[in-house]
Amino acid sequence: MENILGGKLFKQVTVAKENLLRDLRLREGKHISKFYRMSKMLGAGSFGDVWMCVQRETGAHRAVKVTKSKIFENKEKDAPKNVLEMQDEDESTAASQELKNEIRILCQLDHPNVVRIHESFQDDHHTYIVLEICKGGELNDEMQIRGKFSEDDVAKLMRQVLSCINYLHNKNIAHRDLKPENILLENNKDLSQIKVADFGTAIQWDPKNKQPFKEKVGTLIYMAPEVFTGSYSEKCDIWSCGVLMYKLLSTRFPFEGEDEVTLRQKLTVGEFDLTSSEWSSVKPDLKDLLKGMLQTNPDKRLTADEAVNHAFFKRKPTDALVIDIDKSKMKKKQLEEVESGAIIKGALTNFLQFSAKSKAKISIYSYFTSELLSKAELNIITSVFKELDKDGDGVLKYRELMDSYKKYAPELAGEFEQKGNGLLKMVNLGCRRPGNLDDYVSYSRFIMAAMKDSSMKMRMAASVRMSSSTSQTSLTS
């Protein structure tokens, strides 16, 4: 892959992407309209709007959250404000702070079930965060349409959510507002690829000096009992997952109350129904998982690692996560590769052959795989990543890769054993993270290294042509 770009083409790509690679995440003082064309509004709230936008350079669709930084731009700074104006200003400031917190958190995350941030903008009046777009809408909408979910669908959905939460907790981050409105479907009615979103109230703690969280944040019906006391931990996320799982199976909440006082009383008792007739067909391992997640005592509650590795998620055959992707738009050959497992062997072969010995080339490869892969391509290779990630922690450790070569490409296992450590160091070149660079590979770096050379070359060449065309149009317009 190192020789994929030779001479002139490599220079063209480097020049075309230089500014984007220098400051991909934050473009302070630059107006978003220079890089994106707003298409249509997707939603509106008291704190701001969400729009669909189109990246001018590539034509890719994105979602952008817009929050006002100033709401009194037309008023004199020293002009007196009435009570409502002061309240609006406080809310606007809070919204802006939440959005900045979301940007800070998302820039640290790299997981197949976390909505991906592309970049952000800030001008005198607004803060913008450009995210990958999920056209399937919110899980909440799907729940209203479906009613009860089958155990298989619950397993498909909740393993992804818990893998995300396990990853977050391993990075010392708690989401604190997990609910169906903050879980997005990539495609309509398809549960095989979901994204956890809205990290505005997420919090990161110092592992060397961990203190209990104190702020009462989140959505009342999904809040863990200890949140109301003003002293709680990341295990509040596990409780929220338990509430969500219960509602998926029954369409009801495990604890309900007309107001916060009534709800807190029921939470204190901690009793919920798993014995009525509607639960008679639910298997014992699923009930056991619910009991472990909905322990009112957080010390007895399951951890994210224990939950995602629970026996309930071990029911399905080992190839289920690979096969269980949206196959409606796949070509016949592609479908055969997915269902036979050949797609996994192909990805492992590409990973073993990956070669890029400079940070500059790694940066370019990373950019192209994150910005130019189609959703269909990305979903297929993402399903491979999730299949190889046996313990659901959102990264591929050396041992998981070694076991994968032995299972899916045994003829390559010896070669990986010989060069695996060096390969992981090369794939992770330029990563800023604690620990050794040869102990695991992240989601996006695996995607980058597992892509075919020929596919990468075609994407890069097409992007250069598009960039040149855009530049010429700008000069003549």
Stockholm file with secondary structure:
# STOCKHOLM 1.0

chainA/1-477         MENILGGKLFKQVTVAKENLLRDLRLREGKHISKFYRMSKMLGAGSFGDVWMCVQRETGAHRAVKVTKSKIFENKEKDAPKNVLEMQDEDESTAASQELKNEIRILCQLDHPNVVRIHESFQDDHHTYIVLEICKGGELNDEMQIRGKFSEDDVAKLMRQVLSCINYLHNKNIAHRDLKPENILLENNKDLSQIKVADFGTAIQWDPKNKQPFKEKVGTLIYMAPEVFTGSYSEKCDIWSCGVLMYKLLSTRFPFEGEDEVTLRQKLTVGEFDLTSSEWSSVKPDLKDLLKGMLQTNPDKRLTADEAVNHAFFKRKPTDALVIDIDKSKMKKKQLEEVESGAIIKGALTNFLQFSAKSKAKISIYSYFTSELLSKAELNIITSVFKELDKDGDGVLKYRELMDSYKKYAPELAGEFEQKGNGLLKMVNLGCRRPGNLDDYVSYSRFIMAAMKDSSMKMRMAASVRMSSSTSQTSLTS
#=GR chainA/1-477 SS CTTSSCHHHHHHHHHHHHHHHHSSSEEETSCGGGTEEEEEEEEECSSEEEEEEEETTTCCEEEEEEEESCSCTTSCTTSCCCHHHHHHHHHHHHHHHHHHHHHHHHTTCCCTTBCCEEEEEECSSEEEEEEECCTTCBHHHHHHHHCSCCHHHHHHHHHHHHHHHHHHHHTTEECCCCSGGGEEESSTTCCSSEEECCCTTCEECCTTSCCCBCCCCSCGGGCCGGGGGTCBCTTHHHHHHHHHHHHHHHSSCSSCCSSHHHHHHHHHHTCCCCSSGGGTTSCHHHHHHHHHHTCSSTTTSCCHHHHHTSGGGGSSCTTHHHHCSCCTTCCHHHHHHHHHTHHHHHHHHHHHHCCCCSHHHHHHHHHHHHHHCCHHHHHHHHHHHHHHCTTCSSSEEHHHHHHHHHHHCHHHHHHHHHHHHHHHHHHTTTCCCSSCTTSEECHHHHHHHHSCHHHHHHHHHHHHHHHHHHHHHHHHC
#=GC SS_cons         CTTSSCHHHHHHHHHHHHHHHHSSSEEETSCGGGTEEEEEEEEECSSEEEEEEEETTTCCEEEEEEEESCSCTTSCTTSCCCHHHHHHHHHHHHHHHHHHHHHHHHTTCCCTTBCCEEEEEECSSEEEEEEECCTTCBHHHHHHHHCSCCHHHHHHHHHHHHHHHHHHHHTTEECCCCSGGGEEESSTTCCSSEEECCCTTCEECCTTSCCCBCCCCSCGGGCCGGGGGTCBCTTHHHHHHHHHHHHHHHSSCSSCCSSHHHHHHHHHHTCCCCSSGGGTTSCHHHHHHHHHHTCSSTTTSCCHHHHHTSGGGGSSCTTHHHHCSCCTTCCHHHHHHHHHTHHHHHHHHHHHHCCCCSHHHHHHHHHHHHHHCCHHHHHHHHHHHHHHCTTCSSSEEHHHHHHHHHHHCHHHHHHHHHHHHHHHHHHTTTCCCSSCTTSEECHHHHHHHHSCHHHHHHHHHHHHHHHHHHHHHHHHC
//
